[in-house]
């Protein structure tokens, strides 16, 4: 998984797979899901992230596995 924070665009993108994007769906205003040709979720984009998450939370990413 790759997480990209674009401060200029005020967006976060989480790429779950390297598969090509076939389709996208905005499930809520500013929350976009990307799908591959088999309808698997491969990416999540969140726009206007600074209004949704405290700025301190965007300075680091914590990864937990179970």
N, CA, C and O atoms as a Tripos MOL2 file, in Angstrom:
@<TRIPOS>MOLECULE
protein
  264   263    66     0     0
PROTEIN
NO_CHARGES

@<TRIPOS>ATOM
      1 N           0.8520   -1.1630    0.0000 N.3       1 UNK1
      2 CA          0.0000    0.0000    0.0000 C.3       1 UNK1
      3 C           0.9020    1.2320    0.0000 C.2       1 UNK1
      4 O           1.9510    1.2620    0.6440 O.2       1 UNK1
      5 N           0.4610    2.2370   -0.7380 N.am      2 UNK2
      6 CA          1.1940    3.4900   -0.8050 C.3       2 UNK2
      7 C           0.2330    4.6170   -0.4290 C.2       2 UNK2
      8 O          -0.8720    4.6980   -0.9660 O.2       2 UNK2
      9 N           0.6520    5.4830    0.4880 N.am      3 UNK3
     10 CA         -0.1570    6.6230    0.9110 C.3       3 UNK3
     11 C           0.5580    7.8900    0.4740 C.2       3 UNK3
     12 O           1.7320    8.0920    0.7820 O.2       3 UNK3
     13 N          -0.1630    8.7420   -0.2480 N.am      4 UNK4
     14 CA          0.3860   10.0100   -0.7190 C.3       4 UNK4
     15 C          -0.4320   11.1480   -0.1510 C.2       4 UNK4
     16 O          -1.6570   11.1630   -0.2720 O.2       4 UNK4
     17 N           0.2490   12.1080    0.4730 N.am      5 UNK5
     18 CA         -0.4030   13.3100    0.9720 C.3       5 UNK5
     19 C           0.0520   14.4640    0.1030 C.2       5 UNK5
     20 O           1.2420   14.7710    0.0370 O.2       5 UNK5
     21 N          -0.9000   15.1040   -0.5670 N.am      6 UNK6
     22 CA         -0.6110   16.2390   -1.4480 C.3       6 UNK6
     23 C          -1.1370   17.4980   -0.7640 C.2       6 UNK6
     24 O          -2.3290   17.8000   -0.8250 O.2       6 UNK6
     25 N          -0.2240   18.2330   -0.1090 N.am      7 UNK7
     26 CA         -0.6330   19.4280    0.6370 C.3       7 UNK7
     27 C          -1.2060   20.5000   -0.2770 C.2       7 UNK7
     28 O          -2.1590   21.1850    0.0930 O.2       7 UNK7
     29 N          -0.6410   20.6500   -1.4560 N.am      8 UNK8
     30 CA         -1.1210   21.6740   -2.3980 C.3       8 UNK8
     31 C          -2.5440   21.3750   -2.8640 C.2       8 UNK8
     32 O          -3.3650   22.2850   -2.9800 O.2       8 UNK8
     33 N          -2.8360   20.0980   -3.1310 N.am      9 UNK9
     34 CA         -4.1750   19.7000   -3.5700 C.3       9 UNK9
     35 C          -5.1050   19.4560   -2.3770 C.2       9 UNK9
     36 O          -6.3130   19.2890   -2.5480 O.2       9 UNK9
     37 N          -4.5330   19.4370   -1.1680 N.am     10 UNK10
     38 CA         -5.2870   19.1740    0.0630 C.3      10 UNK10
     39 C          -6.0100   17.8270   -0.0370 C.2      10 UNK10
     40 O          -7.2160   17.7230    0.1860 O.2      10 UNK10
     41 N          -5.2250   16.8030   -0.3820 N.am     11 UNK11
     42 CA         -5.8030   15.4810   -0.6200 C.3      11 UNK11
     43 C          -4.8740   14.3810   -0.1110 C.2      11 UNK11
     44 O          -3.6610   14.5590    0.0030 O.2      11 UNK11
     45 N          -5.4870   13.2460    0.1890 N.am     12 UNK12
     46 CA         -4.7480   12.0290    0.5440 C.3      12 UNK12
     47 C          -5.1970   10.9410   -0.4150 C.2      12 UNK12
     48 O          -6.3860   10.8030   -0.7020 O.2      12 UNK12
     49 N          -4.2280   10.1620   -0.9120 N.am     13 UNK13
     50 CA         -4.5550    9.0420   -1.7820 C.3      13 UNK13
     51 C          -3.9020    7.7950   -1.2250 C.2      13 UNK13
     52 O          -2.6980    7.7770   -0.9710 O.2      13 UNK13
     53 N          -4.7000    6.7440   -1.0340 N.am     14 UNK14
     54 CA         -4.2050    5.4560   -0.5790 C.3      14 UNK14
     55 C          -4.3320    4.4720   -1.7300 C.2      14 UNK14
     56 O          -5.4360    4.1140   -2.1380 O.2      14 UNK14
     57 N          -3.2070    4.0470   -2.2390 N.am     15 UNK15
     58 CA         -3.1840    3.1020   -3.3620 C.3      15 UNK15
     59 C          -3.0050    1.7000   -2.8070 C.2      15 UNK15
     60 O          -1.9820    1.4050   -2.1890 O.2      15 UNK15
     61 N          -3.9760    0.8420   -3.0150 N.am     16 UNK16
     62 CA         -3.9770   -0.5010   -2.4520 C.3      16 UNK16
     63 C          -3.4090   -1.5440   -3.3940 C.2      16 UNK16
     64 O          -3.0520   -2.6410   -2.9630 O.2      16 UNK16
     65 N          -3.3210   -1.2170   -4.6770 N.am     17 UNK17
     66 CA         -2.8650   -2.1650   -5.6950 C.3      17 UNK17
     67 C          -2.2540   -1.3870   -6.8500 C.2      17 UNK17
     68 O          -2.5640   -0.2120   -7.0510 O.2      17 UNK17
     69 N          -1.3850   -2.0460   -7.6070 N.am     18 UNK18
     70 CA         -0.7930   -1.4130   -8.7920 C.3      18 UNK18
     71 C          -1.6230   -1.6350  -10.0530 C.2      18 UNK18
     72 O          -1.2300   -1.1990  -11.1350 O.2      18 UNK18
     73 N          -2.7580   -2.3020   -9.9270 N.am     19 UNK19
     74 CA         -3.6170   -2.5610  -11.0870 C.3      19 UNK19
     75 C          -4.0980   -1.2380  -11.6810 C.2      19 UNK19
     76 O          -4.2850   -0.2630  -10.9530 O.2      19 UNK19
     77 N          -4.2990   -1.2010  -12.9920 N.am     20 UNK20
     78 CA         -4.8160    0.0150  -13.6350 C.3      20 UNK20
     79 C          -6.2290    0.3440  -13.1360 C.2      20 UNK20
     80 O          -7.0340   -0.5460  -12.8630 O.2      20 UNK20
     81 N          -6.4970    1.6210  -13.0290 N.am     21 UNK21
     82 CA         -7.8240    2.0750  -12.6120 C.3      21 UNK21
     83 C          -8.7680    1.9850  -13.8000 C.2      21 UNK21
     84 O          -8.4970    2.5320  -14.8690 O.2      21 UNK21
     85 N          -9.8740    1.2930  -13.6000 N.am     22 UNK22
     86 CA        -10.8870    1.1720  -14.6550 C.3      22 UNK22
     87 C         -12.0680    2.1030  -14.4020 C.2      22 UNK22
     88 O         -12.6420    2.6520  -15.3420 O.2      22 UNK22
     89 N         -12.4330    2.2810  -13.1280 N.am     23 UNK23
     90 CA        -13.6170    3.0640  -12.8000 C.3      23 UNK23
     91 C         -13.4100    3.7390  -11.4560 C.2      23 UNK23
     92 O         -12.6500    3.2570  -10.6170 O.2      23 UNK23
     93 N         -14.0910    4.8580  -11.2590 N.am     24 UNK24
     94 CA        -14.0540    5.5900  -10.0010 C.3      24 UNK24
     95 C         -15.4710    5.9370   -9.5980 C.2      24 UNK24
     96 O         -16.3500    6.1190  -10.4400 O.2      24 UNK24
     97 N         -15.6790    6.0270   -8.2770 N.am     25 UNK25
     98 CA        -17.0050    6.3380   -7.7600 C.3      25 UNK25
     99 C         -16.8570    7.2760   -6.5650 C.2      25 UNK25
    100 O         -16.1200    6.9740   -5.6270 O.2      25 UNK25
    101 N         -17.5480    8.4010   -6.5970 N.am     26 UNK26
    102 CA        -17.5570    9.3110   -5.4600 C.3      26 UNK26
    103 C         -18.6770    8.8550   -4.5270 C.2      26 UNK26
    104 O         -19.8580    9.0280   -4.8290 O.2      26 UNK26
    105 N         -18.2920    8.2680   -3.3840 N.am     27 UNK27
    106 CA        -19.2950    7.6930   -2.4870 C.3      27 UNK27
    107 C         -19.8760    8.7160   -1.5180 C.2      27 UNK27
    108 O         -20.9780    8.5320   -1.0010 O.2      27 UNK27
    109 N         -19.1500    9.7710   -1.2790 N.am     28 UNK28
    110 CA        -19.5730   10.9210   -0.4790 C.3      28 UNK28
    111 C         -18.8510   12.1130   -1.0920 C.2      28 UNK28
    112 O         -17.8450   11.9270   -1.7760 O.2      28 UNK28
    113 N         -19.3280   13.3150   -0.8700 N.am     29 UNK29
    114 CA        -18.5930   14.4540   -1.4280 C.3      29 UNK29
    115 C         -17.1240   14.4400   -0.9830 C.2      29 UNK29
    116 O         -16.8220   14.4770    0.2100 O.2      29 UNK29
    117 N         -16.2280   14.3860   -1.9570 N.am     30 UNK30
    118 CA        -14.7970   14.4080   -1.6880 C.3      30 UNK30
    119 C         -14.1800   13.0850   -1.2830 C.2      30 UNK30
    120 O         -13.0120   13.0550   -0.8970 O.2      30 UNK30
    121 N         -14.9230   11.9850   -1.3570 N.am     31 UNK31
    122 CA        -14.3790   10.6550   -1.0570 C.3      31 UNK31
    123 C         -14.5920    9.7880   -2.2910 C.2      31 UNK31
    124 O         -15.7230    9.4540   -2.6450 O.2      31 UNK31
    125 N         -13.4820    9.4270   -2.9450 N.am     32 UNK32
    126 CA        -13.5400    8.7400   -4.2340 C.3      32 UNK32
    127 C         -12.8630    7.3810   -4.1270 C.2      32 UNK32
    128 O         -11.7430    7.2670   -3.6290 O.2      32 UNK32
    129 N         -13.5550    6.3570   -4.5990 N.am     33 UNK33
    130 CA        -13.0160    5.0040   -4.6270 C.3      33 UNK33
    131 C         -12.6530    4.6490   -6.0630 C.2      33 UNK33
    132 O         -13.4170    4.9280   -6.9880 O.2      33 UNK33
    133 N         -11.4920    4.0340   -6.2500 N.am     34 UNK34
    134 CA        -11.0410    3.5760   -7.5630 C.3      34 UNK34
    135 C         -11.1000    2.0540   -7.6110 C.2      34 UNK34
    136 O         -10.7860    1.3730   -6.6340 O.2      34 UNK34
    137 N         -11.5100    1.5340   -8.7640 N.am     35 UNK35
    138 CA        -11.6700    0.0880   -8.9540 C.3      35 UNK35
    139 C         -10.8970   -0.3760  -10.1860 C.2      35 UNK35
    140 O         -10.6870    0.3930  -11.1240 O.2      35 UNK35
    141 N         -10.4770   -1.6440  -10.1720 N.am     36 UNK36
    142 CA         -9.8360   -2.2320  -11.3480 C.3      36 UNK36
    143 C         -10.8960   -2.8610  -12.2570 C.2      36 UNK36
    144 O         -12.0940   -2.7100  -12.0150 O.2      36 UNK36
    145 N         -10.4570   -3.5580  -13.2880 N.am     37 UNK37
    146 CA        -11.4040   -4.1230  -14.2610 C.3      37 UNK37
    147 C         -12.2050   -5.3060  -13.7030 C.2      37 UNK37
    148 O         -13.1670   -5.7460  -14.3320 O.2      37 UNK37
    149 N         -11.8210   -5.8250  -12.5270 N.am     38 UNK38
    150 CA        -12.5840   -6.8980  -11.8800 C.3      38 UNK38
    151 C         -13.4200   -6.3590  -10.7270 C.2      38 UNK38
    152 O         -13.9390   -7.1250   -9.9140 O.2      38 UNK38
    153 N         -13.5450   -5.0360  -10.6620 N.am     39 UNK39
    154 CA        -14.3290   -4.3350   -9.6420 C.3      39 UNK39
    155 C         -13.7390   -4.4610   -8.2330 C.2      39 UNK39
    156 O         -14.4560   -4.3340   -7.2410 O.2      39 UNK39
    157 N         -12.4250   -4.7140   -8.1540 N.am     40 UNK40
    158 CA        -11.7330   -4.7330   -6.8690 C.3      40 UNK40
    159 C         -11.3410   -3.3120   -6.4920 C.2      40 UNK40
    160 O         -10.9240   -2.5380   -7.3540 O.2      40 UNK40
    161 N         -11.4660   -2.9620   -5.2300 N.am     41 UNK41
    162 CA        -11.0540   -1.6540   -4.7460 C.3      41 UNK41
    163 C          -9.5390   -1.5600   -4.7980 C.2      41 UNK41
    164 O          -8.8460   -2.4100   -4.2390 O.2      41 UNK41
    165 N          -9.0170   -0.5340   -5.4660 N.am     42 UNK42
    166 CA         -7.5630   -0.3910   -5.5790 C.3      42 UNK42
    167 C          -7.0570    0.9630   -5.1040 C.2      42 UNK42
    168 O          -5.8480    1.1630   -4.9930 O.2      42 UNK42
    169 N          -7.9700    1.9050   -4.8190 N.am     43 UNK43
    170 CA         -7.5160    3.1980   -4.3430 C.3      43 UNK43
    171 C          -8.6220    3.9710   -3.6550 C.2      43 UNK43
    172 O          -9.8050    3.8070   -3.9510 O.2      43 UNK43
    173 N          -8.2030    4.8210   -2.7240 N.am     44 UNK44
    174 CA         -9.1350    5.6730   -1.9890 C.3      44 UNK44
    175 C          -8.5500    7.0780   -1.9750 C.2      44 UNK44
    176 O          -7.4080    7.2710   -1.5570 O.2      44 UNK44
    177 N          -9.3150    8.0490   -2.4260 N.am     45 UNK45
    178 CA         -8.8810    9.4440   -2.4170 C.3      45 UNK45
    179 C          -9.8170   10.2450   -1.5320 C.2      45 UNK45
    180 O         -11.0380   10.1130   -1.6210 O.2      45 UNK45
    181 N          -9.2340   11.0790   -0.6740 N.am     46 UNK46
    182 CA        -10.0150   11.9500    0.1980 C.3      46 UNK46
    183 C          -9.5730   13.3840   -0.0740 C.2      46 UNK46
    184 O          -8.4140   13.7420    0.1380 O.2      46 UNK46
    185 N         -10.5090   14.1920   -0.5430 N.am     47 UNK47
    186 CA        -10.2310   15.5940   -0.8500 C.3      47 UNK47
    187 C         -10.5480   16.4720    0.3540 C.2      47 UNK47
    188 O         -11.2370   16.0450    1.2800 O.2      47 UNK47
    189 N         -10.0480   17.6840    0.3340 N.am     48 UNK48
    190 CA        -10.1810   18.6500    1.4480 C.3      48 UNK48
    191 C          -9.8640   17.9730    2.7830 C.2      48 UNK48
    192 O         -10.6070   18.0960    3.7570 O.2      48 UNK48
    193 N          -8.7520   17.2630    2.7960 N.am     49 UNK49
    194 CA         -8.3640   16.4880    3.9780 C.3      49 UNK49
    195 C          -8.1250   17.3820    5.1880 C.2      49 UNK49
    196 O          -8.3490   16.9450    6.3170 O.2      49 UNK49
    197 N          -7.6790   18.6140    4.9910 N.am     50 UNK50
    198 CA         -7.3960   19.5030    6.1230 C.3      50 UNK50
    199 C          -8.6560   19.8760    6.8920 C.2      50 UNK50
    200 O          -8.5770   20.2730    8.0540 O.2      50 UNK50
    201 N          -9.8100   19.7530    6.2590 N.am     51 UNK51
    202 CA        -11.0740   20.0350    6.9270 C.3      51 UNK51
    203 C         -11.6470   18.7910    7.5950 C.2      51 UNK51
    204 O         -12.5850   18.8900    8.3860 O.2      51 UNK51
    205 N         -11.0990   17.6350    7.2880 N.am     52 UNK52
    206 CA        -11.6230   16.3700    7.8040 C.3      52 UNK52
    207 C         -10.7740   15.7720    8.9240 C.2      52 UNK52
    208 O         -11.2750   15.0240    9.7630 O.2      52 UNK52
    209 N          -9.4770   16.1120    8.9280 N.am     53 UNK53
    210 CA         -8.5360   15.5040    9.8630 C.3      53 UNK53
    211 C          -7.6530   16.6090   10.4620 C.2      53 UNK53
    212 O          -7.2310   17.5070    9.7330 O.2      53 UNK53
    213 N          -7.3680   16.5670   11.7530 N.am     54 UNK54
    214 CA         -6.4570   17.5660   12.3290 C.3      54 UNK54
    215 C          -5.1010   17.5220   11.6210 C.2      54 UNK54
    216 O          -4.6080   16.4420   11.2950 O.2      54 UNK54
    217 N          -4.5010   18.6780   11.3840 N.am     55 UNK55
    218 CA         -3.2490   18.7430   10.6170 C.3      55 UNK55
    219 C          -2.1320   17.9280   11.2640 C.2      55 UNK55
    220 O          -1.2840   17.3890   10.5540 O.2      55 UNK55
    221 N          -2.1110   17.8260   12.5870 N.am     56 UNK56
    222 CA         -1.0800   17.0300   13.2600 C.3      56 UNK56
    223 C          -1.1580   15.5610   12.8600 C.2      56 UNK56
    224 O          -0.1390   14.8700   12.8580 O.2      56 UNK56
    225 N          -2.3390   15.0760   12.5250 N.am     57 UNK57
    226 CA         -2.5000   13.6730   12.1340 C.3      57 UNK57
    227 C          -1.9250   13.3980   10.7530 C.2      57 UNK57
    228 O          -1.7190   12.2400   10.3900 O.2      57 UNK57
    229 N          -1.6650   14.4380    9.9840 N.am     58 UNK58
    230 CA         -1.1380   14.2490    8.6260 C.3      58 UNK58
    231 C           0.3870   14.2850    8.5710 C.2      58 UNK58
    232 O           0.9600   14.1890    7.4860 O.2      58 UNK58
    233 N           1.0480   14.4200    9.7030 N.am     59 UNK59
    234 CA          2.5140   14.4980    9.7050 C.3      59 UNK59
    235 C           3.1740   13.1400    9.7870 C.2      59 UNK59
    236 O           4.3620   13.0130    9.4930 O.2      59 UNK59
    237 N           2.4120   12.1020   10.1880 N.am     60 UNK60
    238 CA          2.9710   10.7590   10.2500 C.3      60 UNK60
    239 C           1.8750    9.7400    9.9730 C.2      60 UNK60
    240 O           0.6840   10.0130   10.1250 O.2      60 UNK60
    241 N           2.3140    8.5660    9.5660 N.am     61 UNK61
    242 CA          1.3870    7.4720    9.2930 C.3      61 UNK61
    243 C           1.7840    6.3080   10.1800 C.2      61 UNK61
    244 O           2.9580    5.9450   10.2500 O.2      61 UNK61
    245 N           0.8250    5.7320   10.8440 N.am     62 UNK62
    246 CA          1.0810    4.5720   11.7050 C.3      62 UNK62
    247 C           0.4550    3.3580   11.0410 C.2      62 UNK62
    248 O          -0.7320    3.3630   10.7130 O.2      62 UNK62
    249 N           1.2350    2.3450   10.8480 N.am     63 UNK63
    250 CA          0.7670    1.1140   10.2170 C.3      63 UNK63
    251 C           0.6980    0.0210   11.2780 C.2      63 UNK63
    252 O           1.6700   -0.2440   11.9850 O.2      63 UNK63
    253 N          -0.4690   -0.6040   11.3700 N.am     64 UNK64
    254 CA         -0.6580   -1.7070   12.2990 C.3      64 UNK64
    255 C          -1.0700   -2.9430   11.5310 C.2      64 UNK64
    256 O          -1.9110   -2.8720   10.6360 O.2      64 UNK64
    257 N          -0.4890   -4.0590   11.8720 N.am     65 UNK65
    258 CA         -0.9040   -5.3270   11.2740 C.3      65 UNK65
    259 C          -1.2840   -6.2780   12.3920 C.2      65 UNK65
    260 O          -0.7330   -6.2160   13.4920 O.2      65 UNK65
    261 N          -2.2090   -7.1390   12.1080 N.am     66 UNK66
    262 CA         -2.6580   -8.0910   13.1290 C.3      66 UNK66
    263 C          -2.2980   -9.4950   12.7300 C.2      66 UNK66
    264 O          -2.5930  -10.4400   13.4620 O.2      66 UNK66
@<TRIPOS>BOND
     1     1     2 1
     2     2     3 1
     3     3     4 2
     4     3     5 am
     5     5     6 1
     6     6     7 1
     7     7     8 2
     8     7     9 am
     9     9    10 1
    10    10    11 1
    11    11    12 2
    12    11    13 am
    13    13    14 1
    14    14    15 1
    15    15    16 2
    16    15    17 am
    17    17    18 1
    18    18    19 1
    19    19    20 2
    20    19    21 am
    21    21    22 1
    22    22    23 1
    23    23    24 2
    24    23    25 am
    25    25    26 1
    26    26    27 1
    27    27    28 2
    28    27    29 am
    29    29    30 1
    30    30    31 1
    31    31    32 2
    32    31    33 am
    33    33    34 1
    34    34    35 1
    35    35    36 2
    36    35    37 am
    37    37    38 1
    38    38    39 1
    39    39    40 2
    40    39    41 am
    41    41    42 1
    42    42    43 1
    43    43    44 2
    44    43    45 am
    45    45    46 1
    46    46    47 1
    47    47    48 2
    48    47    49 am
    49    49    50 1
    50    50    51 1
    51    51    52 2
    52    51    53 am
    53    53    54 1
    54    54    55 1
    55    55    56 2
    56    55    57 am
    57    57    58 1
    58    58    59 1
    59    59    60 2
    60    59    61 am
    61    61    62 1
    62    62    63 1
    63    63    64 2
    64    63    65 am
    65    65    66 1
    66    66    67 1
    67    67    68 2
    68    67    69 am
    69    69    70 1
    70    70    71 1
    71    71    72 2
    72    71    73 am
    73    73    74 1
    74    74    75 1
    75    75    76 2
    76    75    77 am
    77    77    78 1
    78    78    79 1
    79    79    80 2
    80    79    81 am
    81    81    82 1
    82    82    83 1
    83    83    84 2
    84    83    85 am
    85    85    86 1
    86    86    87 1
    87    87    88 2
    88    87    89 am
    89    89    90 1
    90    90    91 1
    91    91    92 2
    92    91    93 am
    93    93    94 1
    94    94    95 1
    95    95    96 2
    96    95    97 am
    97    97    98 1
    98    98    99 1
    99    99   100 2
   100    99   101 am
   101   101   102 1
   102   102   103 1
   103   103   104 2
   104   103   105 am
   105   105   106 1
   106   106   107 1
   107   107   108 2
   108   107   109 am
   109   109   110 1
   110   110   111 1
   111   111   112 2
   112   111   113 am
   113   113   114 1
   114   114   115 1
   115   115   116 2
   116   115   117 am
   117   117   118 1
   118   118   119 1
   119   119   120 2
   120   119   121 am
   121   121   122 1
   122   122   123 1
   123   123   124 2
   124   123   125 am
   125   125   126 1
   126   126   127 1
   127   127   128 2
   128   127   129 am
   129   129   130 1
   130   130   131 1
   131   131   132 2
   132   131   133 am
   133   133   134 1
   134   134   135 1
   135   135   136 2
   136   135   137 am
   137   137   138 1
   138   138   139 1
   139   139   140 2
   140   139   141 am
   141   141   142 1
   142   142   143 1
   143   143   144 2
   144   143   145 am
   145   145   146 1
   146   146   147 1
   147   147   148 2
   148   147   149 am
   149   149   150 1
   150   150   151 1
   151   151   152 2
   152   151   153 am
   153   153   154 1
   154   154   155 1
   155   155   156 2
   156   155   157 am
   157   157   158 1
   158   158   159 1
   159   159   160 2
   160   159   161 am
   161   161   162 1
   162   162   163 1
   163   163   164 2
   164   163   165 am
   165   165   166 1
   166   166   167 1
   167   167   168 2
   168   167   169 am
   169   169   170 1
   170   170   171 1
   171   171   172 2
   172   171   173 am
   173   173   174 1
   174   174   175 1
   175   175   176 2
   176   175   177 am
   177   177   178 1
   178   178   179 1
   179   179   180 2
   180   179   181 am
   181   181   182 1
   182   182   183 1
   183   183   184 2
   184   183   185 am
   185   185   186 1
   186   186   187 1
   187   187   188 2
   188   187   189 am
   189   189   190 1
   190   190   191 1
   191   191   192 2
   192   191   193 am
   193   193   194 1
   194   194   195 1
   195   195   196 2
   196   195   197 am
   197   197   198 1
   198   198   199 1
   199   199   200 2
   200   199   201 am
   201   201   202 1
   202   202   203 1
   203   203   204 2
   204   203   205 am
   205   205   206 1
   206   206   207 1
   207   207   208 2
   208   207   209 am
   209   209   210 1
   210   210   211 1
   211   211   212 2
   212   211   213 am
   213   213   214 1
   214   214   215 1
   215   215   216 2
   216   215   217 am
   217   217   218 1
   218   218   219 1
   219   219   220 2
   220   219   221 am
   221   221   222 1
   222   222   223 1
   223   223   224 2
   224   223   225 am
   225   225   226 1
   226   226   227 1
   227   227   228 2
   228   227   229 am
   229   229   230 1
   230   230   231 1
   231   231   232 2
   232   231   233 am
   233   233   234 1
   234   234   235 1
   235   235   236 2
   236   235   237 am
   237   237   238 1
   238   238   239 1
   239   239   240 2
   240   239   241 am
   241   241   242 1
   242   242   243 1
   243   243   244 2
   244   243   245 am
   245   245   246 1
   246   246   247 1
   247   247   248 2
   248   247   249 am
   249   249   250 1
   250   250   251 1
   251   251   252 2
   252   251   253 am
   253   253   254 1
   254   254   255 1
   255   255   256 2
   256   255   257 am
   257   257   258 1
   258   258   259 1
   259   259   260 2
   260   259   261 am
   261   261   262 1
   262   262   263 1
   263   263   264 2
@<TRIPOS>SUBSTRUCTURE
     1 UNK1         2 RESIDUE 1 A UNK
     2 UNK2         6 RESIDUE 1 A UNK
     3 UNK3        10 RESIDUE 1 A UNK
     4 UNK4        14 RESIDUE 1 A UNK
     5 UNK5        18 RESIDUE 1 A UNK
     6 UNK6        22 RESIDUE 1 A UNK
     7 UNK7        26 RESIDUE 1 A UNK
     8 UNK8        30 RESIDUE 1 A UNK
     9 UNK9        34 RESIDUE 1 A UNK
    10 UNK10       38 RESIDUE 1 A UNK
    11 UNK11       42 RESIDUE 1 A UNK
    12 UNK12       46 RESIDUE 1 A UNK
    13 UNK13       50 RESIDUE 1 A UNK
    14 UNK14       54 RESIDUE 1 A UNK
    15 UNK15       58 RESIDUE 1 A UNK
    16 UNK16       62 RESIDUE 1 A UNK
    17 UNK17       66 RESIDUE 1 A UNK
    18 UNK18       70 RESIDUE 1 A UNK
    19 UNK19       74 RESIDUE 1 A UNK
    20 UNK20       78 RESIDUE 1 A UNK
    21 UNK21       82 RESIDUE 1 A UNK
    22 UNK22       86 RESIDUE 1 A UNK
    23 UNK23       90 RESIDUE 1 A UNK
    24 UNK24       94 RESIDUE 1 A UNK
    25 UNK25       98 RESIDUE 1 A UNK
    26 UNK26      102 RESIDUE 1 A UNK
    27 UNK27      106 RESIDUE 1 A UNK
    28 UNK28      110 RESIDUE 1 A UNK
    29 UNK29      114 RESIDUE 1 A UNK
    30 UNK30      118 RESIDUE 1 A UNK
    31 UNK31      122 RESIDUE 1 A UNK
    32 UNK32      126 RESIDUE 1 A UNK
    33 UNK33      130 RESIDUE 1 A UNK
    34 UNK34      134 RESIDUE 1 A UNK
    35 UNK35      138 RESIDUE 1 A UNK
    36 UNK36      142 RESIDUE 1 A UNK
    37 UNK37      146 RESIDUE 1 A UNK
    38 UNK38      150 RESIDUE 1 A UNK
    39 UNK39      154 RESIDUE 1 A UNK
    40 UNK40      158 RESIDUE 1 A UNK
    41 UNK41      162 RESIDUE 1 A UNK
    42 UNK42      166 RESIDUE 1 A UNK
    43 UNK43      170 RESIDUE 1 A UNK
    44 UNK44      174 RESIDUE 1 A UNK
    45 UNK45      178 RESIDUE 1 A UNK
    46 UNK46      182 RESIDUE 1 A UNK
    47 UNK47      186 RESIDUE 1 A UNK
    48 UNK48      190 RESIDUE 1 A UNK
    49 UNK49      194 RESIDUE 1 A UNK
    50 UNK50      198 RESIDUE 1 A UNK
    51 UNK51      202 RESIDUE 1 A UNK
    52 UNK52      206 RESIDUE 1 A UNK
    53 UNK53      210 RESIDUE 1 A UNK
    54 UNK54      214 RESIDUE 1 A UNK
    55 UNK55      218 RESIDUE 1 A UNK
    56 UNK56      222 RESIDUE 1 A UNK
    57 UNK57      226 RESIDUE 1 A UNK
    58 UNK58      230 RESIDUE 1 A UNK
    59 UNK59      234 RESIDUE 1 A UNK
    60 UNK60      238 RESIDUE 1 A UNK
    61 UNK61      242 RESIDUE 1 A UNK
    62 UNK62      246 RESIDUE 1 A UNK
    63 UNK63      250 RESIDUE 1 A UNK
    64 UNK64      254 RESIDUE 1 A UNK
    65 UNK65      258 RESIDUE 1 A UNK
    66 UNK66      262 RESIDUE 1 A UNK
